[in-house]
Amino acid sequence: MSAGNSSQNVEMLSREQLLNLFSRFSFLISLPDVKKRIVDAVRDKQEAVAVTTAIQEEILHEMGIDPRVGIGCLGKVNTVYENDMELMLKFYQFVAKEEMAIDEAELDPDEFAQKINAQQAFQNQQLETLKNMRKYSREDQSAILDYLRKQLEGANFDPNASSILTPHQLQEIVRSSN
């Protein structure tokens, strides 16, 4: 279940390979010349996502992995590693950093700043929800997370679907699950 070099038949990248990809990508897209590469592509009417994908392919090639196979594996991370919370967190950070790099290239500075501020406010609200969840037992926390998962699945994982719950909503979920 791991990938070594491009000549191997690969089902899925190993945990270590994925973490290496995520880390290297995060580092590269923070560099000014890489940010400029993405902005220049947008100015040339290219898709920013094509550039970020090309960067990922370059990293995979450096790792000795067939880029097409490696990119294909990214679409399977959610199912193959769904029980690895640390890897899933790193994966979602990877996706968020890619989206951020694309937004930074595509939006004007004011729009980008507004988006960053809105995301920060949303993350603060999520943090409050998590802090409130900690007051409950593990079983109740699982019920709350299951509720959120069903809510997000029902919204087809729409990023606008809320993962923010008030203390009262948390109490109602726990009460209805018991």
C-alpha positions, 0 to 999 in steps of 0.5 A: 500500500505504499509508493516507492518509485514511479515503476511500482504499481501503486494503490496509495501513498504511504502516510509518510509520503503524504506527510512529506508531500503536505509539508513540502507543498506548504513550504513551497507555496509560502515562498515569494517566487512560488506565489509570483508563479501562481499570480503570473499564471492567473494574469496569463489567464491560466487556472491557478489550480493548474499551477498548484497541481503542477507544484504538487506533481513536481514534489511527487516527481522529486519523491520518485513517485509518478505524479499522475498516480500521486495526484490520483492518491490525493482523491483517496486520502479521505477514505483510506486514512479516515481513521488517522486523525493526525493525517486527516488534519494535515490533509485538510490543512494542505487543502486549505493552504492550496485554496489560500494560495489560489485565492491570494493569486485570484483576488485583489488585496482587499477581497483577499483580506476580507476573505482572511478576516471572515475565515478567522472569525469562522475559525474562532466560532468553531474553536468556541464550539470545540471548547464547549464540546469538551465539557461533555463525555467522550460518548456525547462528543461522538454524538455531537461529531456524528450529528455534524458529519450527517449535517455536512453530508446532507449539505453535500459538504458545502463549505457554507454549511455550518459546523458552528453549534451554540451551547444550547444546540450542543445540549439538545444533540446530547439530550436527543442522543441519550 
